[in-house]
Structures are given as structure tokens and as C-alpha cells.
Amino acid sequence: AIDSGKVTGAALDVLEYEKLSFENLDSAGLPEDFRRLIRCDKVILSPHIAGWTHESNEKMARVLIGKIRNLYGI
């Protein structure tokens, strides 16, 4: 879709072949489609870290507090 222009870019956080980080990522053993994503200037890849932001931690805390309150009726 990126090659055809239907999608102008992508930001991906959850990847089939991810590791804890992208340091020393050996792409030789990876499928060609994934290697194309790594090389593509229109694709941003992150190693599954979207949940590590301050905002996501605050949201998870609010959701958890709400579930505890609902469970105990408070």
C-alpha cells in the first residue's frame, strides 16, 4: 500500500519479529517484507514501547482504579 501511494506512511509499535530493542537487529534472517519495512523512509518502527509513556501510565492507573472501585462498589 505504501509503494502504490494508497498509504503515505506508517508508524508501527507491535511487530511480529520484534526484540527488546532494535539494537544489533540482524535482518539477514528476517523475511524480505520485514526488511523492506526496516529500510523504508516512510515507516517508523519502535520496539513495542508505546505503553512506556507517562500518558499511558496515567491512563492505565485511572482504568485500574475505576475497575477496583467498580469491583468493591466505592
N, CA, C and O of each residue as an XYZ file, in Angstrom:
296
protein
N       0.824     -1.197      0.000
C       0.000      0.000      0.000
C       0.868      1.260      0.000
O       0.515      2.254     -0.635
N       1.995      1.223      0.705
C       2.897      2.377      0.700
C       3.514      2.545     -0.684
O       3.611      3.663     -1.190
N       3.927      1.448     -1.292
C       4.534      1.516     -2.625
C       3.569      2.070     -3.664
O       3.991      2.773     -4.582
N       2.280      1.767     -3.534
C       1.294      2.240     -4.509
C       0.820      3.659     -4.216
O       0.183      4.281     -5.066
N       1.120      4.183     -3.022
C       0.684      5.522     -2.661
C      -0.648      5.564     -1.945
O      -1.086      6.642     -1.544
N      -1.314      4.422     -1.767
C      -2.591      4.392     -1.049
C      -2.397      4.760      0.420
O      -3.279      5.354      1.040
N      -1.249      4.406      0.967
C      -0.876      4.779      2.334
C       0.395      5.606      2.221
O       1.362      5.179      1.591
N       0.399      6.797      2.834
C       1.565      7.674      2.686
C       2.661      7.381      3.699
O       3.801      7.810      3.518
N       2.333      6.659      4.759
C       3.329      6.314      5.762
C       2.704      5.476      6.849
O       1.486      5.301      6.894
N       3.547      4.957      7.730
C       3.046      4.120      8.823
C       3.973      4.239     10.022
O       5.184      4.405      9.874
N       3.392      4.152     11.206
C       4.148      4.090     12.457
C       3.702      2.813     13.161
O       2.531      2.672     13.514
N       4.624      1.895     13.363
C       4.302      0.572     13.892
C       5.013      0.345     15.219
O       6.215      0.582     15.341
N       4.261     -0.117     16.209
C       4.829     -0.353     17.533
C       4.826     -1.830     17.898
O       5.648     -2.257     18.709
N       3.944     -2.607     17.334
C       3.876     -4.039     17.628
C       4.244     -4.779     16.352
O       3.554     -4.678     15.338
N       5.333     -5.517     16.417
C       5.868     -6.167     15.226
C       6.025     -7.655     15.457
O       6.342     -8.091     16.564
N       5.806     -8.421     14.428
C       5.908     -9.876     14.539
C       7.312    -10.319     14.914
O       7.477    -11.294     15.648
N       8.316     -9.624     14.426
C       9.696    -10.059     14.639
C      10.449     -9.144     15.598
O      11.670     -9.023     15.497
N       9.746     -8.497     16.526
C      10.409     -7.533     17.400
C      11.258     -8.218     18.472
O      11.039     -9.374     18.835
N      12.219     -7.465     18.953
C      13.040     -7.875     20.089
C      12.867     -6.806     21.154
O      12.039     -5.911     20.989
N      13.621     -6.873     22.239
C      13.525     -5.858     23.278
C      13.967     -4.493     22.765
O      13.491     -3.469     23.255
N      14.844     -4.463     21.813
C      15.252     -3.210     21.185
C      15.642     -3.515     19.749
O      15.718     -4.675     19.346
N      15.886     -2.476     18.994
C      16.307     -2.664     17.610
C      17.821     -2.615     17.474
O      18.335     -2.622     16.355
N      18.546     -2.564     18.587
C      19.999     -2.577     18.514
C      20.460     -3.944     18.022
O      19.932     -4.981     18.422
N      21.439     -3.918     17.161
C      22.015     -5.147     16.611
C      20.961     -6.050     15.970
O      21.062     -7.275     16.035
N      19.964     -5.445     15.359
C      18.915     -6.217     14.696
C      19.509     -6.881     13.461
O      19.870     -6.207     12.496
N      19.606     -8.175     13.495
C      20.155     -8.931     12.367
C      19.027     -9.197     11.387
O      18.211    -10.096     11.593
N      18.986     -8.414     10.324
C      17.878     -8.545      9.379
C      18.097     -9.662      8.366
O      17.195     -9.970      7.586
N      19.270    -10.267      8.364
C      19.559    -11.301      7.369
C      18.598    -12.484      7.475
O      18.227    -13.063      6.454
N      18.194    -12.850      8.676
C      17.310    -13.992      8.851
C      15.837    -13.645      8.826
O      14.993    -14.515      9.044
N      15.510    -12.382      8.563
C      14.119    -11.936      8.577
C      13.515    -12.000      7.178
O      14.236    -11.916      6.185
N      12.187    -12.149      7.098
C      11.520    -12.159      5.791
C      11.754    -10.844      5.040
O      11.935     -9.794      5.657
N      11.749    -10.907      3.734
C      12.008     -9.727      2.906
C      11.011     -8.608      3.179
O      11.401     -7.440      3.170
N       9.739     -8.919      3.423
C       8.744     -7.875      3.704
C       9.127     -7.071      4.941
O       8.984     -5.849      4.955
N       9.610     -7.744      5.971
C      10.014     -7.043      7.187
C      11.279     -6.218      6.937
O      11.404     -5.105      7.449
N      12.201     -6.749      6.165
C      13.418     -5.991      5.844
C      13.076     -4.729      5.052
O      13.724     -3.696      5.221
N      12.063     -4.808      4.188
C      11.610     -3.619      3.450
C      11.056     -2.570      4.403
O      11.295     -1.378      4.211
N      10.317     -2.994      5.431
C       9.813     -2.038      6.421
C      10.963     -1.344      7.139
O      10.923     -0.133      7.354
N      11.979     -2.103      7.507
C      13.131     -1.534      8.208
C      13.810     -0.467      7.346
O      14.236      0.563      7.867
N      13.913     -0.696      6.060
C      14.618      0.220      5.154
C      13.756      1.389      4.679
O      14.297      2.387      4.204
N      12.450      1.292      4.793
C      11.540      2.279      4.204
C      11.568      3.609      4.966
O      11.391      3.640      6.183
N      11.795      4.712      4.230
C      11.808      6.045      4.833
C      10.423      6.502      5.284
O      10.312      7.437      6.077
N       9.375      5.862      4.795
C       8.010      6.259      5.133
C       7.439      5.449      6.291
O       6.252      5.559      6.600
N       8.272      4.639      6.930
C       7.822      3.785      8.035
C       8.650      4.088      9.277
O       9.879      4.130      9.229
N       7.950      4.298     10.390
C       8.593      4.484     11.689
C       8.334      3.221     12.498
O       7.185      2.807     12.655
N       9.387      2.614     13.006
C       9.264      1.399     13.814
C       9.756      1.679     15.223
O      10.769      2.352     15.412
N       9.042      1.162     16.207
C       9.514      1.240     17.593
C       9.336     -0.138     18.222
O       8.412     -0.867     17.859
N      10.205     -0.502     19.156
C      10.175     -1.862     19.711
C       9.138     -2.046     20.814
O       9.489     -2.327     21.960
N       7.851     -1.886     20.464
C       6.748     -2.180     21.382
C       6.879     -1.387     22.683
O       6.835     -1.954     23.775
N       7.042     -0.059     22.550
C       7.246      0.782     23.728
C       6.165      1.838     23.919
O       6.317      2.714     24.771
N       5.081      1.783     23.156
C       4.042      2.805     23.287
C       3.469      2.840     24.696
O       3.050      3.900     25.159
N       3.441      1.723     25.377
C       2.918      1.666     26.740
C       3.865      2.201     27.787
O       3.535      2.190     28.973
N       5.041      2.674     27.384
C       6.019      3.180     28.345
C       5.941      4.682     28.544
O       6.775      5.242     29.255
N       4.976      5.350     27.946
C       4.896      6.801     28.066
C       4.228      7.195     29.375
O       3.488      6.411     29.970
N       4.497      8.413     29.813
C       3.879      8.945     31.030
C       2.356      8.947     30.885
O       1.632      8.585     31.812
N       1.887      9.358     29.714
C       0.442      9.430     29.481
C      -0.212      8.058     29.542
O      -1.300      7.917     30.101
N       0.428      7.055     28.982
C      -0.176      5.720     29.013
C      -0.180      5.154     30.426
O      -1.116      4.451     30.807
N       0.852      5.451     31.207
C       0.865      5.000     32.605
C      -0.253      5.651     33.404
O      -0.903      4.989     34.213
N      -0.485      6.947     33.184
C      -1.589      7.628     33.871
C      -2.931      7.020     33.475
O      -3.788      6.792     34.329
N      -3.114      6.758     32.191
C      -4.379      6.179     31.728
C      -4.581      4.785     32.310
O      -5.685      4.458     32.746
N      -3.540      3.960     32.326
C      -3.665      2.620     32.906
C      -4.007      2.695     34.390
O      -4.791      1.887     34.889
N      -3.421      3.664     35.097
C      -3.720      3.826     36.522
C      -5.184      4.220     36.716
O      -5.852      3.689     37.603
N      -5.689      5.148     35.895
C      -7.098      5.559     36.010
C      -8.040      4.393     35.729
O      -9.029      4.209     36.438
N      -7.739      3.610     34.705
C      -8.577      2.455     34.371
C      -8.558      1.447     35.508
O      -9.606      0.928     35.891
N      -7.386      1.162     36.050
C      -7.270      0.205     37.147
C      -8.029      0.679     38.381
O      -8.726     -0.110     39.019
N      -7.903      1.949     38.721
C      -8.637      2.498     39.868
C     -10.135      2.367     39.636
O     -10.872      1.998     40.551
N     -10.594      2.664     38.427
C     -12.015      2.528     38.112
C     -12.503      1.098     38.259
O     -13.602      0.865     38.763
N     -11.698      0.140     37.825
C     -12.093     -1.267     37.946
C     -12.139     -1.704     39.409
O     -13.035     -2.449     39.805
N     -11.193     -1.254     40.197
C     -11.194     -1.593     41.631
C     -12.406     -0.981     42.311
O     -13.059     -1.639     43.121
N     -12.715      0.275     41.991
C     -13.894      0.929     42.586
C     -15.175      0.195     42.197
O     -16.050     -0.017     43.036
N     -15.287     -0.190     40.933
C     -16.475     -0.925     40.494
C     -16.581     -2.275     41.190
O     -17.674     -2.690     41.576
N     -15.464     -2.957     41.352
C     -15.460     -4.268     41.993
C     -15.941     -4.183     43.438
O     -16.707     -5.030     43.897
N     -15.486     -3.157     44.150
C     -15.827     -3.028     45.568
C     -16.961     -2.043     45.829
O     -17.290     -1.772     46.984
N     -17.562     -1.506     44.772
C     -18.704     -0.613     44.920
C     -18.367      0.689     45.620
O     -19.187      1.202     46.382
N     -17.209      1.226     45.388
C     -16.819      2.503     46.024
C     -16.641      3.599     44.991
O     -16.316      4.733     45.344
